Amino acid sequence: MAYQLKCVNTEGSDPDDCTEITTIGIPAQGGGTNTYTPERIHDRIKNGEVFYVKHNGSRTDVDAVTESDGTKYVRTAANDTKDDNLLKQDSC
């Protein structure tokens, strides 16, 4: 099953990097939104779950990334835009 990420919260008001994401929202069964840390979504992706975002009608899958210092975060897979579609989601 694939899960659509609906919203993100970031440290800054105008983030330019996915490492600034603090929480990510997924629609909850029965309404509302469940929020998770980027690290939790990262681990779920590494365990085989699939997450994606929609922007301007296009679906883009989300990738799990681990920096050399061990920091875990997520970002969208490369597509035809220079900006990360995950950062274009509404705030939670």
Biopython code that builds the backbone (N, CA, C, O; Angstrom):
import numpy as np
from Bio.PDB.StructureBuilder import StructureBuilder

atoms = [
    (1, "MET", "N", (0.844, -1.187, 0.000)),
    (1, "MET", "CA", (0.000, 0.000, 0.000)),
    (1, "MET", "C", (0.882, 1.242, 0.000)),
    (1, "MET", "O", (1.917, 1.279, 0.666)),
    (2, "ALA", "N", (0.472, 2.238, -0.739)),
    (2, "ALA", "CA", (1.208, 3.507, -0.790)),
    (2, "ALA", "C", (0.434, 4.564, -0.015)),
    (2, "ALA", "O", (-0.795, 4.614, -0.071)),
    (3, "TYR", "N", (1.155, 5.399, 0.701)),
    (3, "TYR", "CA", (0.561, 6.439, 1.526)),
    (3, "TYR", "C", (0.915, 7.812, 0.966)),
    (3, "TYR", "O", (2.075, 8.100, 0.675)),
    (4, "GLN", "N", (-0.107, 8.651, 0.822)),
    (4, "GLN", "CA", (0.129, 10.011, 0.354)),
    (4, "GLN", "C", (0.446, 10.919, 1.545)),
    (4, "GLN", "O", (-0.309, 10.975, 2.516)),
    (5, "LEU", "N", (1.558, 11.620, 1.455)),
    (5, "LEU", "CA", (1.909, 12.616, 2.464)),
    (5, "LEU", "C", (1.151, 13.888, 2.129)),
    (5, "LEU", "O", (1.252, 14.391, 1.010)),
    (6, "LYS", "N", (0.390, 14.416, 3.085)),
    (6, "LYS", "CA", (-0.490, 15.549, 2.820)),
    (6, "LYS", "C", (0.044, 16.885, 3.304)),
    (6, "LYS", "O", (-0.336, 17.928, 2.773)),
    (7, "CYS", "N", (0.930, 16.872, 4.319)),
    (7, "CYS", "CA", (1.393, 18.137, 4.868)),
    (7, "CYS", "C", (2.728, 17.947, 5.574)),
    (7, "CYS", "O", (3.096, 16.835, 5.953)),
    (8, "VAL", "N", (3.444, 19.050, 5.741)),
    (8, "VAL", "CA", (4.711, 19.046, 6.475)),
    (8, "VAL", "C", (4.805, 20.302, 7.321)),
    (8, "VAL", "O", (4.240, 21.340, 6.977)),
    (9, "ASN", "N", (5.515, 20.199, 8.415)),
    (9, "ASN", "CA", (5.898, 21.369, 9.205)),
    (9, "ASN", "C", (7.412, 21.469, 9.167)),
    (9, "ASN", "O", (8.111, 20.455, 9.164)),
    (10, "THR", "N", (7.914, 22.695, 9.137)),
    (10, "THR", "CA", (9.354, 22.908, 9.031)),
    (10, "THR", "C", (9.851, 23.841, 10.130)),
    (10, "THR", "O", (9.069, 24.529, 10.785)),
    (11, "GLU", "N", (11.168, 23.847, 10.317)),
    (11, "GLU", "CA", (11.786, 24.724, 11.299)),
    (11, "GLU", "C", (11.673, 26.190, 10.897)),
    (11, "GLU", "O", (11.417, 27.043, 11.746)),
    (12, "GLY", "N", (11.857, 26.489, 9.630)),
    (12, "GLY", "CA", (11.822, 27.862, 9.150)),
    (12, "GLY", "C", (10.561, 28.160, 8.370)),
    (12, "GLY", "O", (9.823, 27.250, 7.992)),
    (13, "SER", "N", (10.315, 29.432, 8.130)),
    (13, "SER", "CA", (9.112, 29.818, 7.391)),
    (13, "SER", "C", (9.287, 29.681, 5.881)),
    (13, "SER", "O", (8.300, 29.636, 5.147)),
    (14, "ASP", "N", (10.533, 29.614, 5.411)),
    (14, "ASP", "CA", (10.799, 29.475, 3.978)),
    (14, "ASP", "C", (11.914, 28.453, 3.774)),
    (14, "ASP", "O", (13.027, 28.810, 3.387)),
    (15, "PRO", "N", (11.613, 27.182, 4.037)),
    (15, "PRO", "CA", (12.659, 26.156, 3.972)),
    (15, "PRO", "C", (13.131, 25.908, 2.545)),
    (15, "PRO", "O", (12.349, 26.008, 1.600)),
    (16, "ASP", "N", (14.407, 25.586, 2.395)),
    (16, "ASP", "CA", (14.941, 25.247, 1.083)),
    (16, "ASP", "C", (15.607, 23.876, 1.097)),
    (16, "ASP", "O", (16.264, 23.488, 0.130)),
    (17, "ASP", "N", (15.435, 23.142, 2.199)),
    (17, "ASP", "CA", (16.087, 21.848, 2.340)),
    (17, "ASP", "C", (15.183, 20.933, 3.170)),
    (17, "ASP", "O", (14.628, 21.359, 4.183)),
    (18, "CYS", "N", (15.039, 19.702, 2.750)),
    (18, "CYS", "CA", (14.151, 18.769, 3.453)),
    (18, "CYS", "C", (14.640, 18.405, 4.848)),
    (18, "CYS", "O", (13.872, 17.857, 5.638)),
    (19, "THR", "N", (15.892, 18.693, 5.170)),
    (19, "THR", "CA", (16.367, 18.430, 6.529)),
    (19, "THR", "C", (15.719, 19.376, 7.526)),
    (19, "THR", "O", (15.842, 19.166, 8.733)),
    (20, "GLU", "N", (15.032, 20.413, 7.057)),
    (20, "GLU", "CA", (14.337, 21.361, 7.934)),
    (20, "GLU", "C", (12.921, 20.902, 8.293)),
    (20, "GLU", "O", (12.235, 21.577, 9.061)),
    (21, "ILE", "N", (12.479, 19.778, 7.758)),
    (21, "ILE", "CA", (11.147, 19.249, 8.070)),
    (21, "ILE", "C", (11.151, 18.661, 9.471)),
    (21, "ILE", "O", (12.032, 17.876, 9.822)),
    (22, "THR", "N", (10.152, 19.049, 10.278)),
    (22, "THR", "CA", (10.045, 18.544, 11.645)),
    (22, "THR", "C", (8.945, 17.505, 11.809)),
    (22, "THR", "O", (9.093, 16.578, 12.606)),
    (23, "THR", "N", (7.841, 17.639, 11.070)),
    (23, "THR", "CA", (6.763, 16.657, 11.111)),
    (23, "THR", "C", (6.156, 16.506, 9.723)),
    (23, "THR", "O", (6.188, 17.419, 8.897)),
    (24, "ILE", "N", (5.602, 15.320, 9.499)),
    (24, "ILE", "CA", (4.975, 14.983, 8.220)),
    (24, "ILE", "C", (3.602, 14.399, 8.524)),
    (24, "ILE", "O", (3.465, 13.552, 9.407)),
    (25, "GLY", "N", (2.585, 14.851, 7.790)),
    (25, "GLY", "CA", (1.225, 14.394, 8.033)),
    (25, "GLY", "C", (0.699, 13.451, 6.970)),
    (25, "GLY", "O", (0.930, 13.629, 5.774)),
    (26, "ILE", "N", (-0.016, 12.438, 7.445)),
    (26, "ILE", "CA", (-0.671, 11.445, 6.595)),
    (26, "ILE", "C", (-2.140, 11.398, 7.009)),
    (26, "ILE", "O", (-2.431, 11.388, 8.205)),
    (27, "PRO", "N", (-3.076, 11.369, 6.056)),
    (27, "PRO", "CA", (-4.483, 11.282, 6.433)),
    (27, "PRO", "C", (-4.751, 10.076, 7.342)),
    (27, "PRO", "O", (-4.271, 8.972, 7.086)),
    (28, "ALA", "N", (-5.513, 10.306, 8.388)),
    (28, "ALA", "CA", (-5.873, 9.237, 9.327)),
    (28, "ALA", "C", (-7.162, 8.566, 8.885)),
    (28, "ALA", "O", (-8.022, 9.200, 8.275)),
    (29, "GLN", "N", (-7.292, 7.292, 9.192)),
    (29, "GLN", "CA", (-8.553, 6.612, 8.916)),
    (29, "GLN", "C", (-9.624, 7.277, 9.771)),
    (29, "GLN", "O", (-9.409, 7.514, 10.960)),
    (30, "GLY", "N", (-10.751, 7.573, 9.190)),
    (30, "GLY", "CA", (-11.832, 8.216, 9.927)),
    (30, "GLY", "C", (-11.726, 9.722, 9.983)),
    (30, "GLY", "O", (-12.532, 10.375, 10.646)),
    (31, "GLY", "N", (-10.744, 10.286, 9.299)),
    (31, "GLY", "CA", (-10.590, 11.737, 9.262)),
    (31, "GLY", "C", (-9.423, 12.225, 10.088)),
    (31, "GLY", "O", (-8.870, 11.490, 10.906)),
    (32, "GLY", "N", (-9.060, 13.464, 9.868)),
    (32, "GLY", "CA", (-7.938, 14.047, 10.586)),
    (32, "GLY", "C", (-6.604, 13.676, 9.951)),
    (32, "GLY", "O", (-6.546, 13.148, 8.840)),
    (33, "THR", "N", (-5.541, 13.966, 10.682)),
    (33, "THR", "CA", (-4.190, 13.742, 10.181)),
    (33, "THR", "C", (-3.328, 13.144, 11.277)),
    (33, "THR", "O", (-3.331, 13.625, 12.410)),
    (34, "ASN", "N", (-2.593, 12.098, 10.942)),
    (34, "ASN", "CA", (-1.576, 11.563, 11.841)),
    (34, "ASN", "C", (-0.249, 12.194, 11.458)),
    (34, "ASN", "O", (0.081, 12.257, 10.273)),
    (35, "THR", "N", (0.517, 12.661, 12.431)),
    (35, "THR", "CA", (1.816, 13.254, 12.128)),
    (35, "THR", "C", (2.935, 12.368, 12.674)),
    (35, "THR", "O", (2.807, 11.721, 13.713)),
    (36, "TYR", "N", (4.029, 12.371, 11.926)),
    (36, "TYR", "CA", (5.193, 11.555, 12.241)),
    (36, "TYR", "C", (6.452, 12.382, 12.040)),
    (36, "TYR", "O", (6.447, 13.381, 11.322)),
    (37, "THR", "N", (7.526, 11.954, 12.681)),
    (37, "THR", "CA", (8.821, 12.596, 12.444)),
    (37, "THR", "C", (9.367, 12.122, 11.102)),
    (37, "THR", "O", (8.995, 11.050, 10.624)),
    (38, "PRO", "N", (10.241, 12.909, 10.494)),
    (38, "PRO", "CA", (10.881, 12.444, 9.262)),
    (38, "PRO", "C", (11.645, 11.131, 9.477)),
    (38, "PRO", "O", (11.703, 10.285, 8.584)),
    (39, "GLU", "N", (12.226, 10.973, 10.661)),
    (39, "GLU", "CA", (12.971, 9.751, 10.957)),
    (39, "GLU", "C", (12.054, 8.523, 10.913)),
    (39, "GLU", "O", (12.441, 7.465, 10.418)),
    (40, "ARG", "N", (10.838, 8.681, 11.437)),
    (40, "ARG", "CA", (9.879, 7.560, 11.446)),
    (40, "ARG", "C", (9.454, 7.201, 10.027)),
    (40, "ARG", "O", (9.377, 6.021, 9.685)),
    (41, "ILE", "N", (9.175, 8.211, 9.195)),
    (41, "ILE", "CA", (8.820, 7.938, 7.794)),
    (41, "ILE", "C", (10.010, 7.290, 7.085)),
    (41, "ILE", "O", (9.830, 6.348, 6.314)),
    (42, "HIS", "N", (11.215, 7.784, 7.338)),
    (42, "HIS", "CA", (12.444, 7.206, 6.777)),
    (42, "HIS", "C", (12.504, 5.707, 7.076)),
    (42, "HIS", "O", (12.715, 4.894, 6.177)),
    (43, "ASP", "N", (12.317, 5.353, 8.352)),
    (43, "ASP", "CA", (12.402, 3.952, 8.752)),
    (43, "ASP", "C", (11.307, 3.111, 8.109)),
    (43, "ASP", "O", (11.545, 1.962, 7.736)),
    (44, "ARG", "N", (10.121, 3.670, 7.977)),
    (44, "ARG", "CA", (9.025, 2.935, 7.336)),
    (44, "ARG", "C", (9.340, 2.679, 5.865)),
    (44, "ARG", "O", (9.031, 1.605, 5.349)),
    (45, "ILE", "N", (9.954, 3.652, 5.180)),
    (45, "ILE", "CA", (10.360, 3.463, 3.781)),
    (45, "ILE", "C", (11.423, 2.359, 3.703)),
    (45, "ILE", "O", (11.352, 1.483, 2.841)),
    (46, "LYS", "N", (12.387, 2.408, 4.589)),
    (46, "LYS", "CA", (13.451, 1.398, 4.597)),
    (46, "LYS", "C", (12.892, 0.002, 4.888)),
    (46, "LYS", "O", (13.491, -1.003, 4.504)),
    (47, "ASN", "N", (11.746, -0.057, 5.564)),
    (47, "ASN", "CA", (11.100, -1.335, 5.851)),
    (47, "ASN", "C", (10.122, -1.753, 4.764)),
    (47, "ASN", "O", (9.373, -2.714, 4.944)),
    (48, "GLY", "N", (10.119, -1.038, 3.627)),
    (48, "GLY", "CA", (9.346, -1.463, 2.472)),
    (48, "GLY", "C", (8.062, -0.718, 2.186)),
    (48, "GLY", "O", (7.419, -0.981, 1.170)),
    (49, "GLU", "N", (7.663, 0.212, 3.055)),
    (49, "GLU", "CA", (6.447, 0.980, 2.781)),
    (49, "GLU", "C", (6.745, 2.055, 1.731)),
    (49, "GLU", "O", (7.886, 2.490, 1.579)),
    (50, "VAL", "N", (5.712, 2.468, 1.018)),
    (50, "VAL", "CA", (5.852, 3.460, -0.051)),
    (50, "VAL", "C", (5.061, 4.704, 0.322)),
    (50, "VAL", "O", (3.903, 4.622, 0.731)),
    (51, "PHE", "N", (5.706, 5.859, 0.174)),
    (51, "PHE", "CA", (5.075, 7.143, 0.424)),
    (51, "PHE", "C", (5.269, 8.019, -0.809)),
    (51, "PHE", "O", (6.250, 7.876, -1.540)),
    (52, "TYR", "N", (4.318, 8.928, -1.028)),
    (52, "TYR", "CA", (4.396, 9.821, -2.180)),
    (52, "TYR", "C", (3.716, 11.138, -1.855)),
    (52, "TYR", "O", (2.979, 11.257, -0.877)),
    (53, "VAL", "N", (3.985, 12.132, -2.707)),
    (53, "VAL", "CA", (3.278, 13.405, -2.639)),
    (53, "VAL", "C", (2.682, 13.668, -4.010)),
    (53, "VAL", "O", (3.130, 13.127, -5.021)),
    (54, "LYS", "N", (1.660, 14.512, -4.019)),
    (54, "LYS", "CA", (1.094, 14.990, -5.278)),
    (54, "LYS", "C", (1.295, 16.497, -5.330)),
    (54, "LYS", "O", (1.054, 17.207, -4.353)),
    (55, "HIS", "N", (1.740, 16.971, -6.487)),
    (55, "HIS", "CA", (1.908, 18.403, -6.700)),
    (55, "HIS", "C", (1.605, 18.690, -8.162)),
    (55, "HIS", "O", (2.182, 18.078, -9.062)),
    (56, "ASN", "N", (0.692, 19.628, -8.387)),
    (56, "ASN", "CA", (0.264, 19.977, -9.746)),
    (56, "ASN", "C", (-0.209, 18.741, -10.517)),
    (56, "ASN", "O", (0.029, 18.619, -11.719)),
    (57, "GLY", "N", (-0.878, 17.831, -9.812)),
    (57, "GLY", "CA", (-1.456, 16.669, -10.456)),
    (57, "GLY", "C", (-0.514, 15.505, -10.695)),
    (57, "GLY", "O", (-0.938, 14.460, -11.188)),
    (58, "SER", "N", (0.755, 15.664, -10.357)),
    (58, "SER", "CA", (1.725, 14.592, -10.577)),
    (58, "SER", "C", (2.104, 13.922, -9.264)),
    (58, "SER", "O", (2.225, 14.577, -8.229)),
    (59, "ARG", "N", (2.287, 12.626, -9.322)),
    (59, "ARG", "CA", (2.724, 11.857, -8.155)),
    (59, "ARG", "C", (4.245, 11.726, -8.188)),
    (59, "ARG", "O", (4.834, 11.423, -9.226)),
    (60, "THR", "N", (4.865, 11.957, -7.042)),
    (60, "THR", "CA", (6.310, 11.780, -6.901)),
    (60, "THR", "C", (6.566, 10.950, -5.645)),
    (60, "THR", "O", (6.093, 11.294, -4.562)),
    (61, "ASP", "N", (7.304, 9.873, -5.789)),
    (61, "ASP", "CA", (7.618, 9.027, -4.640)),
    (61, "ASP", "C", (8.611, 9.720, -3.715)),
    (61, "ASP", "O", (9.370, 10.596, -4.131)),
    (62, "VAL", "N", (8.587, 9.306, -2.451)),
    (62, "VAL", "CA", (9.457, 9.863, -1.428)),
    (62, "VAL", "C", (10.574, 8.866, -1.146)),
    (62, "VAL", "O", (10.329, 7.667, -1.008)),
    (63, "ASP", "N", (11.802, 9.370, -1.061)),
    (63, "ASP", "CA", (12.978, 8.555, -0.785)),
    (63, "ASP", "C", (13.467, 8.772, 0.639)),
    (63, "ASP", "O", (13.332, 9.863, 1.194)),
    (64, "ALA", "N", (14.038, 7.722, 1.225)),
    (64, "ALA", "CA", (14.690, 7.810, 2.527)),
    (64, "ALA", "C", (16.176, 8.078, 2.308)),
    (64, "ALA", "O", (16.822, 7.419, 1.493)),
    (65, "VAL", "N", (16.714, 9.057, 3.050)),
    (65, "VAL", "CA", (18.114, 9.442, 2.901)),
    (65, "VAL", "C", (18.772, 9.428, 4.277)),
    (65, "VAL", "O", (18.172, 9.846, 5.267)),
    (66, "THR", "N", (20.015, 8.942, 4.328)),
    (66, "THR", "CA", (20.808, 9.002, 5.552)),
    (66, "THR", "C", (22.104, 9.740, 5.233)),
    (66, "THR", "O", (22.871, 9.330, 4.362)),
    (67, "GLU", "N", (22.333, 10.841, 5.956)),
    (67, "GLU", "CA", (23.548, 11.625, 5.745)),
    (67, "GLU", "C", (24.750, 10.901, 6.361)),
    (67, "GLU", "O", (24.581, 9.955, 7.130)),
    (68, "SER", "N", (25.948, 11.344, 6.025)),
    (68, "SER", "CA", (27.166, 10.704, 6.525)),
    (68, "SER", "C", (27.276, 10.757, 8.049)),
    (68, "SER", "O", (27.947, 9.920, 8.652)),
    (69, "ASP", "N", (26.613, 11.745, 8.675)),
    (69, "ASP", "CA", (26.650, 11.842, 10.142)),
    (69, "ASP", "C", (25.540, 11.025, 10.801)),
    (69, "ASP", "O", (25.392, 11.058, 12.022)),
    (70, "GLY", "N", (24.757, 10.289, 10.002)),
    (70, "GLY", "CA", (23.694, 9.445, 10.532)),
    (70, "GLY", "C", (22.321, 10.092, 10.566)),
    (70, "GLY", "O", (21.346, 9.432, 10.923)),
    (71, "THR", "N", (22.215, 11.373, 10.202)),
    (71, "THR", "CA", (20.931, 12.064, 10.180)),
    (71, "THR", "C", (20.018, 11.422, 9.134)),
    (71, "THR", "O", (20.406, 11.247, 7.979)),
    (72, "LYS", "N", (18.804, 11.077, 9.554)),
    (72, "LYS", "CA", (17.811, 10.482, 8.657)),
    (72, "LYS", "C", (16.782, 11.537, 8.275)),
    (72, "LYS", "O", (16.302, 12.286, 9.126)),
    (73, "TYR", "N", (16.448, 11.591, 6.993)),
    (73, "TYR", "CA", (15.379, 12.469, 6.535)),
    (73, "TYR", "C", (14.783, 11.894, 5.265)),
    (73, "TYR", "O", (15.255, 10.876, 4.759)),
    (74, "VAL", "N", (13.751, 12.538, 4.748)),
    (74, "VAL", "CA", (13.116, 12.096, 3.512)),
    (74, "VAL", "C", (13.039, 13.257, 2.530)),
    (74, "VAL", "O", (13.018, 14.424, 2.921)),
    (75, "ARG", "N", (12.999, 12.916, 1.265)),
    (75, "ARG", "CA", (12.848, 13.901, 0.187)),
    (75, "ARG", "C", (12.189, 13.201, -0.986)),
    (75, "ARG", "O", (12.151, 11.972, -1.042)),
    (76, "THR", "N", (11.677, 13.974, -1.916)),
    (76, "THR", "CA", (11.053, 13.342, -3.077)),
    (76, "THR", "C", (12.123, 12.897, -4.061)),
    (76, "THR", "O", (13.217, 13.458, -4.130)),
    (77, "ALA", "N", (11.768, 11.873, -4.814)),
    (77, "ALA", "CA", (12.648, 11.369, -5.856)),
    (77, "ALA", "C", (12.820, 12.452, -6.923)),
    (77, "ALA", "O", (11.953, 13.307, -7.104)),
    (78, "ALA", "N", (13.927, 12.401, -7.608)),
    (78, "ALA", "CA", (14.188, 13.383, -8.672)),
    (78, "ALA", "C", (13.105, 13.293, -9.737)),
    (78, "ALA", "O", (12.691, 12.208, -10.147)),
    (79, "ASN", "N", (12.656, 14.476, -10.174)),
    (79, "ASN", "CA", (11.691, 14.526, -11.275)),
    (79, "ASN", "C", (12.012, 15.743, -12.126)),
    (79, "ASN", "O", (13.163, 16.177, -12.162)),
    (80, "ASP", "N", (11.038, 16.294, -12.803)),
    (80, "ASP", "CA", (11.317, 17.367, -13.756)),
    (80, "ASP", "C", (11.346, 18.767, -13.142)),
    (80, "ASP", "O", (11.266, 19.752, -13.876)),
    (81, "THR", "N", (11.458, 18.882, -11.825)),
    (81, "THR", "CA", (11.538, 20.182, -11.180)),
    (81, "THR", "C", (12.786, 20.249, -10.313)),
    (81, "THR", "O", (13.237, 19.228, -9.794)),
    (82, "LYS", "N", (13.345, 21.439, -10.153)),
    (82, "LYS", "CA", (14.554, 21.580, -9.331)),
    (82, "LYS", "C", (14.208, 21.657, -7.846)),
    (82, "LYS", "O", (15.067, 21.417, -6.997)),
    (83, "ASP", "N", (12.952, 21.990, -7.526)),
    (83, "ASP", "CA", (12.528, 22.098, -6.137)),
    (83, "ASP", "C", (11.985, 20.763, -5.650)),
    (83, "ASP", "O", (11.483, 19.962, -6.439)),
    (84, "ASP", "N", (12.088, 20.529, -4.353)),
    (84, "ASP", "CA", (11.564, 19.296, -3.781)),
    (84, "ASP", "C", (10.068, 19.445, -3.546)),
    (84, "ASP", "O", (9.638, 20.343, -2.823)),
    (85, "ASN", "N", (9.276, 18.573, -4.152)),
    (85, "ASN", "CA", (7.820, 18.654, -4.028)),
    (85, "ASN", "C", (7.339, 18.427, -2.604)),
    (85, "ASN", "O", (6.234, 18.848, -2.259)),
    (86, "LEU", "N", (8.127, 17.782, -1.778)),
    (86, "LEU", "CA", (7.730, 17.591, -0.385)),
    (86, "LEU", "C", (7.620, 18.931, 0.330)),
    (86, "LEU", "O", (6.735, 19.117, 1.165)),
    (87, "LEU", "N", (8.507, 19.864, 0.012)),
    (87, "LEU", "CA", (8.474, 21.182, 0.639)),
    (87, "LEU", "C", (7.321, 22.051, 0.125)),
    (87, "LEU", "O", (7.043, 23.105, 0.696)),
    (88, "LYS", "N", (6.657, 21.625, -0.934)),
    (88, "LYS", "CA", (5.538, 22.384, -1.489)),
    (88, "LYS", "C", (4.190, 21.970, -0.893)),
    (88, "LYS", "O", (3.152, 22.509, -1.276)),
    (89, "GLN", "N", (4.201, 21.017, 0.040)),
    (89, "GLN", "CA", (2.964, 20.574, 0.667)),
    (89, "GLN", "C", (2.508, 21.612, 1.684)),
    (89, "GLN", "O", (3.312, 22.388, 2.202)),
    (90, "ASP", "N", (1.213, 21.614, 1.962)),
    (90, "ASP", "CA", (0.662, 22.533, 2.960)),
    (90, "ASP", "C", (1.259, 22.223, 4.329)),
    (90, "ASP", "O", (1.797, 21.140, 4.560)),
    (91, "SER", "N", (1.149, 23.208, 5.238)),
    (91, "SER", "CA", (1.541, 22.988, 6.629)),
    (91, "SER", "C", (0.477, 22.144, 7.325)),
    (91, "SER", "O", (-0.705, 22.222, 6.991)),
    (92, "CYS", "N", (0.900, 21.350, 8.283)),
    (92, "CYS", "CA", (-0.033, 20.498, 9.039)),
    (92, "CYS", "C", (-0.776, 21.334, 10.078)),
    (92, "CYS", "O", (-1.606, 20.805, 10.816)),
]
sb = StructureBuilder()
sb.init_structure("model")
sb.init_model(0)
sb.init_chain("A")
sb.init_seg("    ")
for serial, (resi, resn, name, xyz) in enumerate(atoms, 1):
    if name == "N":
        sb.init_residue(resn, " ", resi, " ")
    sb.init_atom(name, np.array(xyz, "f"), 0.0, 1.0, " ", f" {name:<3s}", serial, name[0])
structure = sb.get_structure()
